[in-house]
């Protein structure tokens, strides 16, 4: 992780982070004060200089630095729960990003993040760790939550995991939105058409004959996006 930070932070910031990690390795309780200081010490910009600051899926410099710090913990289980419990949104996001690099059982933290409406937390929670540890029903619900709150689903690590039941739920959600005269992101069809829930798709297409113009228009737009 440190190699990803080289060239993105100052030598002074990098030295601070390496010293903080060494302290945490010797004395794990030190992380309680070092972890909250990470953003101020190393920066909060996107880790990839070409990434948009508005991209909820993009790692930030402090995400990577917090991951490096957490990797220094000899046994991260107890510490990460305390950090998550008392941390702000950026600190929680850093923990969620780090999970794939830690030997820990933290599905409860992933589930907690998914229950929020914080799009950055939800996106961070649904990384490789969630792909490996959430059961099918929980993953399906998480993808539906993404669509509901506006987290783009195409970049999700485990999108291919969505089951036929998950595709059916997404299609039913599309129908609800169309019936309300509202649009949905075109990317939902990547999942829906993988399993093709016929009944729900037929309900969407039937809205083309609705007596209400806003529903007909929403159905046309949705079907055009699918094509």
C-alpha positions in Angstrom: 0.0 0.0 0.0 2.9 2.4 0.7 4.0 2.2 -2.9 0.6 3.6 -4.0 1.2 6.6 -1.8 4.7 7.4 -3.0 4.5 10.4 -5.3 1.0 11.3 -4.1 2.0 12.6 -0.6 5.0 14.7 0.6 8.1 13.0 2.0 7.2 14.5 5.4 3.7 13.0 5.3 5.1 9.6 4.2 7.6 9.7 7.0 4.8 10.5 9.5 2.7 7.6 8.3 5.6 5.1 8.4 6.5 6.2 12.0 2.8 6.0 13.0 2.6 2.5 11.6 5.8 1.5 13.5 4.3 2.9 16.7 1.0 1.0 16.2 2.9 -2.2 15.5 4.7 -1.8 18.9 1.8 -0.4 20.8 -1.6 -1.1 19.2 -3.5 1.4 21.4 -1.6 4.2 19.7 -3.9 3.8 16.7 -6.7 5.6 18.6 -4.8 8.9 18.2 -3.0 8.2 14.9 -6.0 7.0 12.9 -8.1 10.2 13.2 -5.1 12.4 12.3 -4.4 10.6 8.9 -6.5 12.9 6.7 -4.9 16.0 8.1 -1.4 14.6 7.9 -1.4 13.0 4.4 -4.3 14.6 2.5 -7.8 13.6 1.3 -7.5 13.9 -2.5 -8.2 11.0 -4.8 -5.5 8.4 -4.8 -5.6 8.3 -8.6 -4.8 11.8 -9.8 -7.1 11.3 -12.7 -10.1 10.2 -10.6 -13.0 12.6 -10.0 -13.4 13.8 -6.4 -17.1 13.0 -6.9 -16.5 9.3 -7.7 -17.8 7.4 -4.7 -15.9 4.3 -5.8 -12.5 6.0 -6.0 -10.0 5.5 -3.2 -8.6 8.6 -1.5 -5.1 9.2 -0.2 -6.4 8.9 3.4 -8.1 5.6 2.5 -4.8 4.2 1.4 -2.9 5.6 4.4 -5.5 4.3 6.9 -5.2 0.9 5.2 -1.5 0.9 5.7 -1.9 1.9 9.3 -4.4 -0.8 10.0 -2.2 -3.4 8.4 0.4 -2.6 11.1 -2.0 -3.9 13.8 -0.9 -7.3 15.1 -4.6 -8.3 15.7 -7.0 -5.8 14.1 -10.4 -7.2 15.2 -10.9 -5.3 18.5 -9.2 -2.1 17.4 -11.2 -1.7 14.1 -14.5 -2.0 15.9 -13.6 0.8 18.3 -12.3 3.0 15.5 -15.4 2.3 13.4 -17.7 3.0 16.3 -16.2 6.4 17.2 -14.9 7.4 13.8 -16.3 10.0 11.4 -17.4 9.1 7.9 -14.0 9.3 6.4 -12.5 7.1 9.1 -15.2 4.5 8.7 -14.7 4.6 4.9 -11.0 3.9 5.4 -11.8 0.9 7.6 -14.2 -0.5 5.0 -11.7 -0.1 2.2 -9.0 -1.8 4.3 -11.0 -5.0 5.1 -9.8 -6.8 2.0 -6.2 -6.4 3.3 -6.9 -7.5 6.9 -7.3 -10.9 8.5 -10.5 -10.0 10.3 -14.1 -11.0 10.7 -16.0 -7.8 10.1 -19.1 -8.6 8.1 -21.1 -6.7 10.7 -19.3 -3.5 9.8 -20.1 -4.0 6.1 -23.7 -4.6 7.0 -23.8 -1.5 9.1 -22.4 0.7 6.3 -25.0 -0.7 3.8 -27.8 0.3 6.2 -26.8 3.9 5.9 -27.6 6.4 3.2 -24.0 7.6 2.9 -23.2 6.7 -0.7 -19.4 6.8 -0.1 -19.7 4.4 2.8 -21.9 2.0 0.8 -19.5 2.0 -2.1 -16.6 1.4 0.2 -18.4 -1.4 1.9 -19.1 -3.3 -1.3 -15.5 -4.1 -2.2 -13.8 -7.5 -2.5 -14.4 -8.3 1.2 -18.1 -8.0 0.8 -18.0 -10.1 -2.4 -16.3 -12.9 -0.5 -18.3 -12.7 2.8 -21.9 -11.5 2.2 -24.4 -14.2 1.6 -26.5 -14.1 -1.6 -29.6 -12.4 -0.1 -27.5 -9.7 1.6 -25.5 -9.0 -1.6 -28.7 -8.8 -3.7 -30.2 -6.3 -1.2 -27.0 -4.3 -1.2 -27.1 -3.9 -4.9 -30.7 -2.8 -4.8 -29.8 -0.3 -2.1 -27.1 1.1 -4.4 -29.6 1.8 -7.1 -32.0 3.3 -4.6 -29.6 5.8 -3.2 -27.6 6.5 -6.4 -24.4 4.5 -6.0 -23.3 3.4 -9.5 -23.3 -0.4 -9.7 -21.2 -1.0 -12.7 -17.9 -0.6 -10.8 -18.9 -3.0 -8.0 -16.4 -5.8 -7.5 -19.0 -8.6 -7.2 -21.8 -7.5 -9.5 -21.8 -10.9 -11.2 -22.9 -12.4 -7.9 -26.4 -11.0 -8.1 -28.8 -13.9 -8.2 -32.0 -14.3 -10.3 -34.0 -13.2 -7.3 -31.8 -10.1 -7.1 -32.5 -9.4 -10.8 -36.2 -9.8 -10.1 -36.1 -7.3 -7.3 -34.2 -4.8 -9.5 -36.7 -5.2 -12.3 -39.6 -4.7 -9.8 -37.9 -1.5 -8.6 -37.6 -0.3 -12.2 -41.3 -0.9 -12.6 -42.1 1.1 -9.5 -40.0 4.0 -10.8 -41.6 3.9 -14.2 -45.1 3.7 -12.7 -44.1 6.9 -10.8 -43.0 8.6 -14.0 -39.4 8.5 -13.0 -36.1 7.3 -14.6 -33.6 4.7 -13.5 -29.9 4.3 -14.4 -29.5 2.4 -17.6 -26.8 0.2 -15.9 -29.5 -1.8 -14.0 -30.2 -3.7 -17.2 -26.7 -5.2 -17.0 -28.0 -7.2 -14.0 -31.6 -7.6 -15.0 -30.9 -9.0 -18.5 -28.4 -11.5 -17.1 -31.4 -13.4 -15.6 -34.3 -11.9 -17.5 -37.2 -12.0 -15.0 -40.0 -12.2 -17.6 -43.0 -11.1 -15.4 -41.3 -8.0 -14.1 -40.0 -7.0 -17.6 -43.5 -7.5 -19.0 -44.9 -5.2 -16.4 -42.4 -2.5 -17.4 -43.3 -2.9 -21.1 -47.0 -2.8 -20.3 -46.5 0.8 -19.0 -46.2 1.8 -22.7 -49.9 1.5 -22.8 -50.6 3.4 -19.6 -53.4 6.0 -19.7 -50.8 8.4 -18.0 -48.4 10.2 -20.3 -45.6 10.4 -17.6 -45.7 6.6 -17.2 -45.6 6.0 -20.9 -42.7 8.4 -21.3 -40.8 6.8 -18.5 -41.4 3.4 -19.9 -40.2 4.5 -23.4 -37.0 6.0 -21.9 -36.3 2.9 -19.9 -36.8 0.5 -22.8 -34.7 2.7 -25.1 -31.9 2.7 -22.5 -32.2 -1.1 -22.3 -31.7 -1.4 -26.0 
